[in-house]
Amino acid sequence: MKETILSLSPQHWEDYELIDTGGFEKLERFGKYVLSRPEPQAIWDKSLPETEWRKMADAHFAKEKNNPEKGQWEEYTKIPQQWQVTYKNPDGLSMRLNLAMTAFKHIGLFPEQAVNWDYISDTLRKFPVKNPKILNLFAYTGASSVAARAFGADVTHLDSVKQVVTWSKFNMEASGLDGIRWIVDDAMKFIKREVRRGNKYHGIILDPPAYGRGPDGEKWILEEQINEMLKSCAELLHPDHHFLILNMYSLSFSSMIAANLIEGNFEKVENAEHGELYLIDRFKKKLPLGIFYRFRNV
């Protein structure tokens, strides 16, 4: 099987910029506002002095001592509770950001995923089936769902957190779209039911966390459950016209692990690509932000 190994970074952002990285932090601009957040991958030195970071930042995420993911935002200037950014290529996706939504460092957007929004749009532009059925698992705030819906796909968007699904609805409407099917459920339980029902999807998008909980407290551990999940996804994927995107963010994972998982569970894997996603700051430092594997037969 022929496969391509790639390192991919978005090329079309205007409302997002990675300014600097280092010291286990990153300095980023989202629209008009600059934020500094923890980043465990940024083990090198910052290029700008601390005084410059403090001067540029509108807000900083102050992490808890024993948990770098949890903490609270400290605002240096007044930031709206919510604001929007737009990704202009190819469809004008509009996404709402929010500092106050959770006690975590995430604000509703993973900018490196723009390369996969482009991939979805490019794939559906060529797709030989009208209104293809797309399943987006662990769908978070829905940028991939919106990208697929913009090309007329029949999209099922699943996340275990009702609050996040409501956020996704806003992003759909802000992008001038409607018609996405919203599901609040445990991803594993849902896909096993879909297999029993005999349902098929032309596209499956998975962006599972390292750890998580379903709506009824179901435990998700990536290393223990991703192989089983992909077995079910292989049964759900349409045999004739299809694509699949798998993203994983785990410090211990390489894209070769994703390749072994996909190639061991799917019979027809064409036009395969896998590798790393990254962002590059003003000083040309590359920040790795997860691995991907994707394939399509169009």
C-alpha positions in Angstrom: 0.0 0.0 0.0 1.3 3.4 -1.0 1.3 6.0 1.7 2.6 9.6 2.1 4.2 10.8 5.3 3.7 14.6 5.9 4.1 17.4 8.3 1.2 19.8 7.9 0.6 23.4 9.0 -2.3 25.7 8.1 -1.5 28.2 5.4 -4.7 30.3 5.2 -5.3 31.8 8.7 -5.8 35.5 9.1 -7.6 35.6 12.4 -5.0 33.3 14.1 -1.3 33.6 14.7 1.2 31.7 16.8 3.5 34.6 18.0 6.0 32.8 20.2 6.6 29.5 22.0 8.9 28.2 24.8 9.1 27.7 28.5 6.2 25.3 28.3 3.9 28.1 27.0 2.6 29.6 23.8 1.6 33.1 22.9 -1.2 33.3 20.3 -3.4 35.9 18.6 -7.1 35.0 18.1 -8.6 37.8 16.1 -7.9 41.0 18.1 -6.9 39.3 21.3 -3.5 37.8 22.4 -3.5 34.9 24.9 -0.7 33.0 26.7 -1.4 29.4 27.6 0.5 26.4 28.8 2.0 24.1 26.2 3.7 20.9 27.3 5.5 20.4 24.0 7.2 23.8 24.1 10.3 22.7 26.0 12.7 25.2 24.4 13.4 28.8 25.4 11.1 31.7 24.4 12.4 34.0 21.7 10.8 37.1 23.3 11.5 38.2 26.8 8.9 37.7 29.5 8.3 41.5 29.7 7.3 41.4 26.0 4.9 38.4 26.6 3.3 40.3 29.5 3.0 43.5 27.4 1.4 41.7 24.4 -0.9 39.3 26.2 -4.6 40.3 26.9 -5.0 37.3 29.1 -3.0 34.5 30.7 -4.0 31.0 31.8 -2.8 30.5 35.3 -2.5 26.7 35.7 -3.0 24.7 38.9 0.2 23.4 40.5 -0.5 19.8 39.9 -2.6 19.9 36.8 -1.4 22.1 33.8 -4.7 21.6 32.1 -6.8 23.1 34.9 -6.7 26.6 36.3 -8.2 30.0 35.5 -7.8 32.8 33.1 -6.3 36.1 34.3 -7.4 39.0 32.1 -5.0 41.9 31.7 -7.3 43.9 29.5 -11.1 43.6 29.1 -12.0 40.8 26.7 -15.6 40.1 25.7 -17.0 36.9 27.2 -17.4 35.6 23.7 -15.9 36.7 20.4 -15.7 35.2 16.9 -12.9 34.4 14.5 -13.3 33.3 10.8 -11.3 30.9 8.8 -11.6 32.2 5.2 -10.4 29.3 3.2 -12.4 27.8 1.6 -15.8 28.5 3.1 -15.7 31.2 5.7 -16.1 29.1 8.8 -17.1 31.3 11.8 -16.2 30.1 15.3 -17.0 31.5 18.7 -14.3 31.6 21.4 -14.9 31.8 25.1 -12.5 32.2 28.0 -15.1 31.5 30.7 -16.6 28.3 29.3 -14.5 25.9 31.4 -11.7 25.8 34.0 -9.4 24.4 31.2 -7.0 26.2 28.9 -9.0 25.4 25.8 -11.1 28.2 24.3 -13.1 26.4 21.6 -10.6 26.2 18.7 -7.7 24.1 17.6 -6.2 26.2 14.8 -3.9 23.4 13.5 -7.0 21.4 12.5 -7.5 23.9 9.6 -5.5 21.5 7.4 -8.2 18.9 7.9 -11.0 21.4 7.3 -9.3 22.0 3.9 -9.1 18.3 3.3 -12.8 17.8 4.1 -13.7 20.6 1.7 -11.4 19.3 -1.0 -12.7 15.8 -0.7 -16.4 16.7 -0.7 -15.8 19.0 -3.7 -14.8 15.9 -5.7 -17.2 13.5 -4.1 -19.3 11.4 -6.5 -22.3 11.1 -4.1 -24.8 13.9 -3.5 -25.3 14.7 0.2 -22.8 12.2 1.5 -23.3 11.0 5.1 -20.6 12.2 7.5 -20.1 11.1 11.1 -18.0 13.4 13.3 -17.0 11.7 16.6 -15.6 13.6 19.6 -16.7 16.6 17.5 -16.1 19.4 20.1 -17.2 22.8 18.8 -17.9 21.6 15.4 -15.5 23.2 12.9 -15.1 19.9 10.9 -18.9 19.4 11.0 -19.4 22.9 9.6 -16.8 22.4 6.9 -18.6 19.3 5.8 -22.1 20.8 6.0 -20.9 23.7 3.8 -20.6 21.3 0.9 -24.0 19.8 1.4 -23.1 16.8 3.5 -25.6 15.1 5.7 -23.6 15.6 9.0 -24.0 13.7 12.3 -22.1 15.6 15.0 -21.5 13.7 18.3 -20.0 14.9 21.5 -20.5 13.8 25.1 -20.9 17.3 26.5 -24.2 19.0 25.9 -22.7 22.5 26.5 -20.2 21.9 23.7 -22.9 20.7 21.3 -24.8 23.9 22.0 -21.6 25.9 21.2 -21.3 23.9 17.9 -24.8 25.0 16.9 -23.8 28.6 17.3 -20.8 28.0 15.0 -23.1 26.4 12.4 -25.5 29.3 12.5 -22.7 31.9 12.5 -21.4 30.3 9.3 -24.8 30.7 7.6 -25.7 27.0 7.7 -28.3 24.7 9.2 -29.3 21.0 9.2 -26.6 19.3 11.2 -27.8 16.4 13.3 -26.7 16.8 16.9 -26.1 13.9 19.2 -25.0 14.0 22.9 -23.8 10.5 23.7 -20.9 8.3 24.4 -19.0 7.7 21.2 -18.3 4.0 21.6 -21.9 3.2 22.6 -23.2 5.2 19.6 -21.1 3.6 16.9 -21.8 0.1 18.2 -25.6 0.9 17.9 -25.0 2.2 14.4 -23.2 -1.0 13.5 -26.1 -3.1 14.8 -28.5 -0.9 12.8 -26.5 -1.5 9.6 -25.9 2.2 9.0 -23.1 3.4 6.7 -21.2 6.7 6.5 -19.3 8.1 3.5 -17.0 10.0 5.8 -15.9 9.5 9.4 -13.9 12.1 11.4 -12.4 11.1 14.8 -10.5 13.4 17.1 -10.5 11.5 20.4 -8.9 12.9 23.6 -6.3 11.0 25.6 -8.8 10.8 28.4 -12.5 11.6 28.7 -15.9 10.8 30.1 -19.2 10.1 28.4 -22.5 11.8 29.5 -23.2 9.0 32.0 -19.6 8.8 33.3 -18.4 6.3 30.7 -14.6 6.2 30.8 -12.5 6.8 27.7 -8.8 6.0 27.6 -7.2 6.4 24.2 -4.6 3.6 24.4 -7.1 1.1 25.6 -10.1 1.8 23.4 -9.0 3.3 20.1 -8.4 0.0 18.4 -11.8 -1.3 19.3 -13.4 1.9 18.1 -11.7 1.7 14.7 -12.9 -1.8 14.3 -16.5 -0.5 14.5 -15.7 2.5 12.3 -14.4 0.0 9.6 -17.9 -1.6 9.7 -19.6 1.8 9.4 -17.5 3.2 6.5 -19.2 2.9 3.1 -17.3 0.4 1.0 -17.5 2.3 -2.3 -17.1 6.0 -1.7 -15.5 7.1 1.5 -12.9 9.1 3.5 -11.6 8.9 7.1 -9.7 11.3 9.2 -8.1 10.3 12.5 -6.5 12.8 14.8 -4.7 11.9 18.1 -3.0 14.1 20.6 -0.9 12.1 22.9 2.8 12.8 23.8 3.6 9.1 23.5 2.0 8.5 20.1 3.7 8.6 16.7 1.8 8.5 13.3 3.2 5.0 12.8 0.9 3.9 15.6 -2.0 5.5 13.8 -0.9 3.8 10.6 -0.8 0.4 12.3 -4.2 0.9 13.7 -5.8 2.0 10.5 -4.1 -0.6 8.2 -4.9 -3.4 10.6 -8.6 -2.6 10.7 -9.6 -1.3 7.3 -9.5 -3.5 4.1 -9.4 -0.7 1.6 -7.0 2.1 2.4 -6.3 4.3 -0.6 -4.4 7.6 -0.9 -3.2 7.3 2.7 -1.4 10.2 4.4 -0.1 10.3 7.9 2.2 12.4 10.0 2.3 15.4 12.3 0.3 18.6 12.6 2.2 21.7 13.7 2.0 25.5 14.0 5.0 27.7 13.3 5.7 30.9 15.3 7.2 34.2 14.2 10.6 32.9 15.0 10.3 29.8 12.8 10.0 27.4 15.7 7.7 24.5 14.9 5.3 23.4 17.6 4.0 19.8 17.1 0.3 19.5 18.0 -0.7 15.9 17.4 -0.7 13.2 14.7 -3.1 12.4 11.9 -3.9 9.6 9.5 -6.3 10.1 6.7 -7.4 8.3 3.5 -10.0 8.6 0.7 -10.9 6.8 -2.4 -11.9 9.9 -4.4 
